Amino acid sequence: MRIPFFKAAGNRFQPAELTETTAAFPNPARGWYQIHTFRLDKEPDLEEQKWCLNPLDSLVLVLISIRAYQSRDLDGAALDRLRRILEFLAERRRDCILRVVYDNEGRAPEREPFFFQQVQTHLQQVSEAVRPFTASVFVFQGMLVGNWGEMHTSRFLTRERLPQMAEILRAGRGEDTWLAVRRPDQWRLLHRNQSGDGPVRADGVTLFDDGMFGSPDHLGTFGVEERSTAPWDARWRREDELAFESELFRQAPNGGEAVYGKEYAWTPEEVLSALRSMRVTYLNRAHDRKLLDLWGETPCPVRGVWENASLLDYIGAHLGYRLLVRSVRVAEDRRGVCKAELEVENTGFAGIYQEGRMGLEYTDGGGALRREVLEENLRGWQSGEVRRYSREIAPGDGAVLLWASRDRDGGVIRFGNQGSEEDGKLPLGRMEPPASP
């Protein structure tokens, strides 16, 4: 909708048309990811890896195999390789989902150390090596153990040992890195002090789900017991677990893999409802290919600009946060001062989990570039939340732009409106000086 010229403070302001885009573009710490696999007993071919990074992805899952160190500590060469891999990705401004594993073939009982002390030592070594890169390691998945590092089929995942492993990683965790366990009951085992009726506190620990849509219980992620009668650290039935996750993921990112269900069919509406309920921030863009191809062939059920897009397109655009400018108008107050008023909605599946800010940029009447902050705390902006802003605009000549960025590295956050895909700055309209008499 085009808003007509408004004359105030000696200027005219011509608002831009705010149309939602269906174009794909990267934003920090959300979206699709691909897996990049390395072995710490072999030199990484980082030159080849340069060509494997998808320019549309801000995330990568780094799978590090330490199978060769089953019965010995990581040596200096192995730790140096780990540091160089993380440095390589940090230099290319990729946010990492890091998973270090003994097994990537589904044979954990054969691949894991015999002694628990060796696992503890490896956790300590990895934690120390990763700590300098906590700004770029977004999520550390798992505790090294289990088939594919997914925290199942391991003799170390007992009620006594799981908290001991988690404590090592917690002690070495940087404030920008989330630790993730595989199932909600494992999270609750690590947070037995929260078993009362109070609100859930993430405390730096979240979940990853590599069984989404594989079955109603996400391939064993959920159980059958009702929350009202089950122990705190039991596996609850699906509806209770989804309610628990929805609360937890208001504070912490969630992601993983979507799997084709052989015995259970989901409607497109059910898929979108589940992704929004679980507040999904990231998904594997290569697995499960059968399901992803099906989503790509399925029309999007959402109307408007999405009616000619696929379900896959819509999902990819809404993983994590998605800031969409809903309206811009200009009003004049009693002093005759021109004010820009904005409404911005997070239409993504999830919230924003890192510090960031948003503001205006324009040139005033004296030719000076002005950059004003509208929002100093993007972190915590929830899915479906609309924020409203009002800002005085000095008389000027030229475009009024809206910008957003992540604090720690200035990473550009693009808006879901047309015109924001390139440099991230969204034209809201133009100020034009009055015509000469």
Residue, then its C-alpha position, 0 to 999 in steps of 0.5 A: m500500500r502506498i502512503p501519500f506525500f506528507k508535508a511537515a517540518g519543511n520536507r515531504f516524505q514519500p514512503a516506500e512500498l513495503t512488499e514481502t519478499t520470497a527471496a532466499f538470503p542469509n542472516p546470522a545464526r539461523g537457517w539451513y546448514q550443511i555438514h562438513t566432516f573432519r578427522l582429527d588424525k588427518e590433515p583437513d583440506l581447508e582449500e577444498q572446503k572453501w568451495c563447499l561452503n554454501p553462500l546462502d548459509s550462515l550456519v555449518l555443522v562441523l562434525i569432528s571424528i576422534r575415533a582414532y583416539q579411542s584409547r588415548d588423549l588428543d595429541g597436540a597435532a589433533l588439537d591444532r587441527l581442531r583450532r585451525i578448522l574453527e579459525f577457518l570458519a570464523e574467518r568466513r563468518r560462519d556460525c558453527i554447530l559443532r559436534v565431536v564424535y567417536d562414531n559416525e557409522g552407528r557403531a558407538p559401542e565399538r568406537e567409544p573408549f572403554f574407560f569413562q575417565q578417557v571420555q572425561t579427558h577428551l571432553q576437557q581437551v575439546s572444551e579448552a580448544v573450543r573456548p577461544f572460538t565461542a563467539s562463532v560456535f553457536v551450538f555444541q551438540g552432544m557429549l561425544v558419545g552415542n551413535w553418530g554422537e546423538m546421545h543414544t546407544s552408549r553405556f556412558l549415558t547413565r543418570e550418574r555420568l551424563p551430569q558429570m560430562a555436562e559439567i565439564l562442558r558447562a565449565g568451559r562454555g563461553e557465554d555465546t555458545w549453547l550446549a545441546v542434548r538430544r532429548p527433553d528428558q536428558w535436559r531435565l536430568l541436568h536441571r533437576n533443580q527446576s522440577g517445581d512449578g516455576p518457569v523453565r530457565a535454559d541456563g545455557v543448555t538447549l536441545f537438538d532434534d534429529g528425528m523431527f517428523g520421523s514418527p509422532d514421537h520423533l523417533g523416540t524423542f518423546g515418550v507416552e507418560e503424561r506430565s501430570t503423573a510422570p517423574w520430572d526426568a521421564r520421557w513425556r507424551r508428545e503434547d506435553e513435551l511440545a509444550f515444554e519445548s515451546e517454553l524452553f525455546r523462548q530462551a534457547p535455539n532448537g534445530g536438527e534434522a527432518v526425517y521422512g516418516k514411513e508410517y505417519a503422514w503430516t499435512p503441510e499445515e501440521v508441519l508448519s504448526a510443529l515447526r512454529s511450536m518447536r520454535v525451530t531455528y536451523l535444519n539440515r538442508a541435505h537430510d532427509r532428502k526424500l522429505l525435503d524433496l516432498w516439501g519442495e513439490t508441495p504448494c505452500p498453504v500460506r496465502g499472499v506472496w507465498e501462494n506460488a511458492s513451495l512448502l520448502d521455500y516457506i520453511g527455509a525463509h522462516l527458520g529462526y527469526r524473520l523481521l518483516v516491516r509491516s507498516v511505515r507512516v509519517a505523522e506531525d505532532r503539535r510542534g510541527v515535528c515530523k515523526a516516522e512510525l514503524e511496525v516490525e514483526n518477527t514472522g519467523f518460527a523462532g526468536i532472536y538469541q543473540e544481542g543485536r540492534m536496529g535503527l535508521e540511517y538518513t542524510d540531514g539537511g546539512g548533508a551529514l549522515r545520521r545513524e539513530v538506534l531504534e532498538e538496542n536489544l534484539r535478543g528475546w524478540q519472540s516469534g509473532e511479536v510486533r514491535r512499534y517505534s516512533r522517531e523524529i526525523a530531521p529535515g533532509d534530502g534522500a532515502v531513509l533506511l532501516w538497518a539491523s545488525r548483530d552486536r558481536d561482529g556487525g553481522v548484517i540482519r536482512f529484513g523480509n521485505q523486498g529491497s533488503e536482500e543485498d546490503g540489508k538496509l531497507p528503504l522506508g521512503r525518501m525525504e524531499p526538500p520543499a520546492s523553491p518558491 
